[in-house]
Structure formats: structure tokens, C-alpha cells
Amino acid sequence: MDKNFLRNNDLGLLLLRLTVGGLMLFHGVHKLIYGVSAIEGMLAGMGLPGFIAYFSLAAELLASVLIVLGAWTRVASVVMVGNMAVAILMAHLSVIFSVDPMTGGWAIELPMLYLLGAAVLCFTGGGKYAVTKGHVTD
């Protein structure tokens, strides 16, 4: 085995893409199957139009697939960062400075993991094992 196998940044980026995009894809598929009515309700409560909820569905489906594939990774990651920022502000703002009493973890650690993982991909791109690589928008 190559001694640099464990120092492979491109393999690390592939794993990050599969993790961030693959796990977020579950949320997108759930919204596709069961709808976005819960998000529409939150938006209505804020005086915003319900159709905005479909942007979340599109972001969680399309951006996730693009990230997994490594196709336009930076652009898809920007979309995911935006989606997660809005999700945190809409659904988790009241607990943003809280600790979960059951686990001791930050109350918004899961959405922040998605947001920060996608933010890393904004800076790095998809790596060598991506469909689009070596481009400004990879």
C-alpha cells in the first residue's frame, strides 16, 4: 500500500462530498415523498409565500446529487450553505445558543455540520474524483 494513501486530500474530499451530499439527500427525498407543507406553514407564519419551500426541496435534492457526483461542486455547495443558513434561521434560531440537555451537544450541531461541510467544499471544490474538476466552478 502506498505510504501516502492516508494523506490523500482528493480521497478526503470524495468522502466529504459523499457524506454531506449523501446524507442531505435523505432530507430532499423525504420532502419529495411527503411534501413541503411543514416548511410552507413556517413560511406562512412569517408572512412569506409558501412557494419558497420548493427552493429547499430543490436545494436538498439537486445540490445534494451534484455534490455527491462532484459536478459543479462549488456552486452546489453555495446553494447548500444558503439552504442550511435559512433552515437554521427559520427552524433553529430559538436554540442557537443552547446545549441539548440529553446529549450535551450544541442544539444546532447537525444543521451546522451540513452548513460547514458544504462551506469547506465551496473553498476546495470536489477534488480529483469529481465529474467536473480543475475548473473555477468545480
Contacts in CASP RR format, 6 or more apart in sequence:
PFRMAT RR
TARGET T0000
AUTHOR 0000-0000-0000
METHOD contacts of the structure
MODEL  1
MDKNFLRNNDLGLLLLRLTVGGLMLFHGVHKLIYGVSAIEGMLAGMGLPG
FIAYFSLAAELLASVLIVLGAWTRVASVVMVGNMAVAILMAHLSVIFSVD
PMTGGWAIELPMLYLLGAAVLCFTGGGKYAVTKGHVTD
5 11 0 8 1.000
9 127 0 8 1.000
10 127 0 8 1.000
10 128 0 8 1.000
10 129 0 8 1.000
11 129 0 8 1.000
13 121 0 8 1.000
13 124 0 8 1.000
13 125 0 8 1.000
13 126 0 8 1.000
13 127 0 8 1.000
13 128 0 8 1.000
13 129 0 8 1.000
13 130 0 8 1.000
14 126 0 8 1.000
14 127 0 8 1.000
14 129 0 8 1.000
14 130 0 8 1.000
16 117 0 8 1.000
16 120 0 8 1.000
16 121 0 8 1.000
17 67 0 8 1.000
17 68 0 8 1.000
17 70 0 8 1.000
17 73 0 8 1.000
17 121 0 8 1.000
17 126 0 8 1.000
17 130 0 8 1.000
18 68 0 8 1.000
20 67 0 8 1.000
20 77 0 8 1.000
20 80 0 8 1.000
20 114 0 8 1.000
20 117 0 8 1.000
20 118 0 8 1.000
20 121 0 8 1.000
21 63 0 8 1.000
21 64 0 8 1.000
21 65 0 8 1.000
21 67 0 8 1.000
21 68 0 8 1.000
21 80 0 8 1.000
22 64 0 8 1.000
22 67 0 8 1.000
22 68 0 8 1.000
23 114 0 8 1.000
24 60 0 8 1.000
24 63 0 8 1.000
24 64 0 8 1.000
24 67 0 8 1.000
24 80 0 8 1.000
24 114 0 8 1.000
25 60 0 8 1.000
25 61 0 8 1.000
25 64 0 8 1.000
25 65 0 8 1.000
25 68 0 8 1.000
27 60 0 8 1.000
28 57 0 8 1.000
28 60 0 8 1.000
28 61 0 8 1.000
28 64 0 8 1.000
29 61 0 8 1.000
31 39 0 8 1.000
31 56 0 8 1.000
31 57 0 8 1.000
31 60 0 8 1.000
31 61 0 8 1.000
32 57 0 8 1.000
32 61 0 8 1.000
35 57 0 8 1.000
36 53 0 8 1.000
36 54 0 8 1.000
36 56 0 8 1.000
36 57 0 8 1.000
37 53 0 8 1.000
39 50 0 8 1.000
39 53 0 8 1.000
39 56 0 8 1.000
39 90 0 8 1.000
40 50 0 8 1.000
40 53 0 8 1.000
41 50 0 8 1.000
42 90 0 8 1.000
42 91 0 8 1.000
43 49 0 8 1.000
43 50 0 8 1.000
43 52 0 8 1.000
43 53 0 8 1.000
43 90 0 8 1.000
44 50 0 8 1.000
46 90 0 8 1.000
55 83 0 8 1.000
56 83 0 8 1.000
56 86 0 8 1.000
56 87 0 8 1.000
59 79 0 8 1.000
59 80 0 8 1.000
59 82 0 8 1.000
59 83 0 8 1.000
60 83 0 8 1.000
62 76 0 8 1.000
62 79 0 8 1.000
63 76 0 8 1.000
63 77 0 8 1.000
63 79 0 8 1.000
63 80 0 8 1.000
63 83 0 8 1.000
64 76 0 8 1.000
64 80 0 8 1.000
66 72 0 8 1.000
66 73 0 8 1.000
66 75 0 8 1.000
66 76 0 8 1.000
67 73 0 8 1.000
67 76 0 8 1.000
67 77 0 8 1.000
67 80 0 8 1.000
67 118 0 8 1.000
67 121 0 8 1.000
69 130 0 8 1.000
69 131 0 8 1.000
70 76 0 8 1.000
70 126 0 8 1.000
70 127 0 8 1.000
70 130 0 8 1.000
70 131 0 8 1.000
70 132 0 8 1.000
70 133 0 8 1.000
70 138 0 8 1.000
71 130 0 8 1.000
71 131 0 8 1.000
71 132 0 8 1.000
72 132 0 8 1.000
72 137 0 8 1.000
72 138 0 8 1.000
73 121 0 8 1.000
73 125 0 8 1.000
73 126 0 8 1.000
73 127 0 8 1.000
73 130 0 8 1.000
73 132 0 8 1.000
73 138 0 8 1.000
74 121 0 8 1.000
74 122 0 8 1.000
74 125 0 8 1.000
74 126 0 8 1.000
74 137 0 8 1.000
74 138 0 8 1.000
75 137 0 8 1.000
77 117 0 8 1.000
77 118 0 8 1.000
77 119 0 8 1.000
77 121 0 8 1.000
77 122 0 8 1.000
77 125 0 8 1.000
78 118 0 8 1.000
78 122 0 8 1.000
80 114 0 8 1.000
80 115 0 8 1.000
80 118 0 8 1.000
81 115 0 8 1.000
81 118 0 8 1.000
81 119 0 8 1.000
81 122 0 8 1.000
82 115 0 8 1.000
84 111 0 8 1.000
84 112 0 8 1.000
84 114 0 8 1.000
84 115 0 8 1.000
84 118 0 8 1.000
85 115 0 8 1.000
87 111 0 8 1.000
88 96 0 8 1.000
88 108 0 8 1.000
88 111 0 8 1.000
88 112 0 8 1.000
88 115 0 8 1.000
92 107 0 8 1.000
92 108 0 8 1.000
92 111 0 8 1.000
95 107 0 8 1.000
95 108 0 8 1.000
96 107 0 8 1.000
96 108 0 8 1.000
98 106 0 8 1.000
98 107 0 8 1.000
99 105 0 8 1.000
99 106 0 8 1.000
99 107 0 8 1.000
100 106 0 8 1.000
100 107 0 8 1.000
106 112 0 8 1.000
125 138 0 8 1.000
126 133 0 8 1.000
126 138 0 8 1.000
127 133 0 8 1.000
127 134 0 8 1.000
127 138 0 8 1.000
130 138 0 8 1.000
132 138 0 8 1.000
END
